[in-house]
């Protein structure tokens, strides 16, 4: 009742966050909003999703209906087979969620979202959190952060697909693949892409992941080793899945288990052969 009243009277204020750290592939701080604020996040998400999802490029695969991690893996496999004699650039962003410019994000959102009530709530949610520098950052634990990230990266997606025009481009979160015919072409794409990210979105490439190489040599993407002839779950991903696997969370890992499991020896690396 109190939340309804504060929303009706336009005096809603976001509460504080509970924080904890998780260590999967890397250490992350998770910020969890109170239950009452998560209701507001859901309202914002439900308002933004139908407006923005239709604008996203086809090959934006994270946090969207009908997309997801396993579909993204299938798409990467398809590209590997189609462009096995070409070059690939794989990259992601250094501390992406911590680097988001909240003012720029709000400007991008307002290109399509026009409801002033929703915009006011957006401003309150964004200003409720910052990391290292006021006006920057989004909490990894918020539902709204998922669609905010896709909206923020949409500018880069459009630049890649419509301006640089590689053979193929796909993105999951802040992690992407780009394919071109030659090394010189992929290097030129990389150069212009990095300049765009820095100038237009205030983002920088992670030096640990920034890789340009022939497609046939394979690469690791989304916890999976990819080659034109097959895929294999990486050792760290394998360990995380089977360390955490339990009856109460099996449904969360079921698709991964089915895709890569070996009935005869489940303790070995999983391997899936593909028709070339």
C-alpha positions, 0 to 999 in steps of 0.5 A, spaced: 500 500 500 505 504 501 509 503 495 502 504 491 501 511 494 508 513 493 508 511 486 501 515 485 503 521 489 510 521 485 514 521 491 517 514 490 524 513 493 529 507 491 531 504 497 539 501 499 542 495 496 544 489 499 551 487 496 555 480 496 560 477 491 560 471 487 566 468 483 565 464 477 569 466 471 571 472 475 569 476 481 563 480 481 559 484 486 552 483 486 547 488 488 540 486 490 534 491 491 529 491 496 523 487 494 518 493 494 524 496 489 524 490 485 516 491 483 518 497 480 524 494 476 519 489 473 514 495 472 520 499 468 522 492 465 515 491 462 514 498 459 521 498 456 521 491 453 516 491 448 518 498 446 525 496 445 526 489 443 523 490 436 529 495 435 534 490 437 538 487 431 537 479 430 544 477 433 543 481 440 542 474 444 542 476 451 536 477 456 531 477 450 525 472 449 527 467 444 534 468 445 539 466 450 545 463 452 544 456 448 541 459 442 547 464 442 552 458 442 548 455 436 549 461 432 556 461 434 557 454 431 553 456 425 558 462 423 564 458 425 562 453 419 560 458 414 566 462 415 571 457 417 576 460 412 575 467 414 578 471 420 574 472 427 575 478 432 572 476 439 572 482 444 568 484 450 568 490 455 572 492 461 568 492 467 562 494 463 556 495 468 561 499 472 562 504 466 555 505 464 554 513 463 547 514 466 546 520 463 547 517 456 543 511 457 537 516 459 538 520 453 538 513 449 532 510 452 528 517 451 529 516 444 523 511 444 520 511 451 516 517 452 512 516 458 514 522 463 512 518 469 516 512 467 522 516 465 521 519 472 522 512 475 528 510 471 531 516 473 530 514 480 532 507 479 539 509 475 541 514 481 540 509 486 546 506 484 553 508 482 560 505 482 566 508 483 564 515 480 557 518 481 553 518 475 556 511 472 555 504 473 549 499 474 548 494 479 548 487 476 543 484 480 537 489 477 532 486 472 532 493 469 540 492 468 539 487 463 535 491 458 539 497 460 545 494 457 542 492 451 539 499 450 546 502 451 549 497 447 544 497 441 548 503 438 554 499 438 550 494 434 548 498 429 554 501 428 557 494 427 552 492 422 550 498 418 556 502 418 562 497 418 558 491 415 562 485 417 561 478 414 557 476 421 557 479 428 553 477 434 553 479 441 551 476 448 552 481 454 558 485 452 561 479 449 561 479 441 564 475 435 565 479 428 567 475 422 571 478 416 574 475 409 581 477 411 586 479 416 586 487 414 579 487 414 578 485 421 583 489 423 580 495 420 573 493 423 577 492 430 580 499 430 574 503 428 569 499 433 574 501 439 574 508 437 566 508 437 566 505 443 571 510 446 568 516 443 560 515 443 559 510 449 565 511 454 567 504 454 574 500 453 576 493 450 578 488 455 585 486 453 585 479 456 579 477 451 581 482 445 583 477 440 584 477 432 585 470 429 583 465 423 577 462 424 579 455 423 584 456 429 578 456 434 576 460 440 573 460 447 566 464 447 561 463 452 564 458 456 565 453 450 571 452 445 569 453 438 572 450 432 569 449 425 568 442 426 565 441 433 565 445 440 567 443 447 565 445 454 571 449 457 574 446 463 572 452 468 565 451 465 565 444 466 567 445 473 562 450 475 556 446 472 558 440 476 560 443 482 553 447 483 549 441 480 543 439 485 536 436 484 533 443 486 537 447 481 538 442 475 533 445 471 537 451 470 543 447 467 538 442 464 539 444 457 547 445 458 547 438 460 543 435 455 547 439 450 554 436 452 553 430 456 556 423 455 552 418 457 558 413 458 563 418 462 560 424 465 566 426 468 570 427 461 570 433 457 563 434 453 564 434 446 559 435 440 561 433 433 558 437 428 556 435 420 561 440 416 
